[in-house]
Amino acid sequence: MSPVPKRAPETIALEALGWVLTEQDRAERLLALTGLTPQALRGGLGDRAVLAAVLEFLAGHEADLIAAAIALDLPPEEISAASRALAQ
């Protein structure tokens, strides 16, 4: 049996964004720290820079990074790797 491929960085970022938005305080902190507006966030769902900003937001707060990793069933290192890949 072949190994299951890792999720694409864009997929990880979109899943992480969904997780961030499940809690209003966390969602507001995302907007405040990234400088994104709700409109820019919605409009940037296909933009690698916006997706990278979401993952960088998580990487900047270890408790959120770990909680997101658990919720997404990913090691935190994979979220960090996805962030780096999107930032390139």
C-alpha positions as a Markdown table, in Angstrom:
| # | Residue | x | y | z |
|---|---|---|---|---|
| 1 | Met | 0.0 | 0.0 | 0.0 |
| 2 | Ser | 1.4 | 3.4 | -0.9 |
| 3 | Pro | 1.7 | 6.1 | 1.7 |
| 4 | Val | -1.1 | 8.7 | 1.9 |
| 5 | Pro | 0.1 | 12.0 | 0.4 |
| 6 | Lys | 0.5 | 15.0 | 2.7 |
| 7 | Arg | -2.1 | 17.7 | 2.4 |
| 8 | Ala | -1.2 | 20.6 | 0.1 |
| 9 | Pro | -0.1 | 23.8 | 1.9 |
| 10 | Glu | -3.1 | 25.6 | 0.6 |
| 11 | Thr | -5.4 | 22.9 | 1.9 |
| 12 | Ile | -3.8 | 23.1 | 5.4 |
| 13 | Ala | -4.1 | 26.9 | 5.4 |
| 14 | Leu | -7.8 | 26.8 | 4.5 |
| 15 | Glu | -8.5 | 24.1 | 7.1 |
| 16 | Ala | -6.6 | 26.2 | 9.6 |
| 17 | Leu | -8.6 | 29.3 | 8.7 |
| 18 | Gly | -11.8 | 27.3 | 9.2 |
| 19 | Trp | -10.5 | 26.3 | 12.7 |
| 20 | Val | -9.5 | 29.9 | 13.6 |
| 21 | Leu | -12.9 | 31.2 | 12.6 |
| 22 | Thr | -14.7 | 28.9 | 15.0 |
| 23 | Glu | -13.9 | 31.2 | 17.9 |
| 24 | Gln | -14.7 | 34.9 | 17.6 |
| 25 | Asp | -11.9 | 36.1 | 19.9 |
| 26 | Arg | -9.3 | 34.1 | 17.9 |
| 27 | Ala | -10.8 | 35.4 | 14.6 |
| 28 | Glu | -10.6 | 39.0 | 15.8 |
| 29 | Arg | -7.0 | 38.5 | 16.9 |
| 30 | Leu | -6.2 | 37.1 | 13.4 |
| 31 | Leu | -7.6 | 40.2 | 11.8 |
| 32 | Ala | -5.9 | 42.5 | 14.3 |
| 33 | Leu | -2.4 | 40.9 | 14.0 |
| 34 | Thr | -2.4 | 40.3 | 10.3 |
| 35 | Gly | -4.0 | 43.6 | 9.3 |
| 36 | Leu | -6.4 | 41.8 | 7.1 |
| 37 | Thr | -10.0 | 42.9 | 6.9 |
| 38 | Pro | -12.9 | 40.4 | 6.6 |
| 39 | Gln | -13.3 | 41.5 | 2.9 |
| 40 | Ala | -9.5 | 41.0 | 2.2 |
| 41 | Leu | -9.6 | 37.6 | 3.9 |
| 42 | Arg | -12.6 | 36.5 | 1.9 |
| 43 | Gly | -11.1 | 37.9 | -1.3 |
| 44 | Gly | -7.7 | 36.4 | -0.6 |
| 45 | Leu | -8.7 | 32.7 | -0.1 |
| 46 | Gly | -6.8 | 31.8 | -3.2 |
| 47 | Asp | -3.8 | 34.1 | -2.5 |
| 48 | Arg | -0.8 | 32.3 | -1.2 |
| 49 | Ala | 0.3 | 35.4 | 0.8 |
| 50 | Val | -3.0 | 35.5 | 2.6 |
| 51 | Leu | -3.0 | 31.8 | 3.3 |
| 52 | Ala | 0.6 | 32.1 | 4.6 |
| 53 | Ala | -0.5 | 35.0 | 6.9 |
| 54 | Val | -3.1 | 32.6 | 8.5 |
| 55 | Leu | -0.5 | 30.0 | 9.2 |
| 56 | Glu | 2.1 | 32.6 | 10.4 |
| 57 | Phe | -0.6 | 33.8 | 12.8 |
| 58 | Leu | -0.9 | 30.3 | 14.3 |
| 59 | Ala | 2.9 | 29.9 | 14.4 |
| 60 | Gly | 3.1 | 33.1 | 16.4 |
| 61 | His | 1.0 | 31.7 | 19.3 |
| 62 | Glu | 2.1 | 28.2 | 20.3 |
| 63 | Ala | -1.1 | 27.3 | 22.2 |
| 64 | Asp | -3.2 | 28.0 | 19.0 |
| 65 | Leu | -0.7 | 26.2 | 16.8 |
| 66 | Ile | -0.9 | 23.1 | 19.0 |
| 67 | Ala | -4.7 | 23.3 | 19.3 |
| 68 | Ala | -5.1 | 23.7 | 15.5 |
| 69 | Ala | -2.7 | 20.8 | 14.9 |
| 70 | Ile | -4.8 | 18.6 | 17.1 |
| 71 | Ala | -8.0 | 19.7 | 15.5 |
| 72 | Leu | -6.6 | 19.2 | 12.0 |
| 73 | Asp | -5.0 | 15.9 | 12.9 |
| 74 | Leu | -1.5 | 17.2 | 11.8 |
| 75 | Pro | 1.8 | 17.6 | 13.6 |
| 76 | Pro | 2.5 | 21.2 | 14.3 |
| 77 | Glu | 5.7 | 20.9 | 12.2 |
| 78 | Glu | 3.5 | 20.2 | 9.1 |
| 79 | Ile | 1.6 | 23.4 | 9.7 |
| 80 | Ser | 4.9 | 25.3 | 10.0 |
| 81 | Ala | 6.2 | 23.7 | 6.9 |
| 82 | Ala | 3.0 | 24.6 | 5.0 |
| 83 | Ser | 3.5 | 28.2 | 6.1 |
| 84 | Arg | 7.1 | 28.3 | 4.8 |
| 85 | Ala | 6.0 | 26.7 | 1.5 |
| 86 | Leu | 3.3 | 29.3 | 1.0 |
| 87 | Ala | 5.7 | 32.2 | 1.8 |
| 88 | Gln | 8.0 | 31.2 | -1.0 |
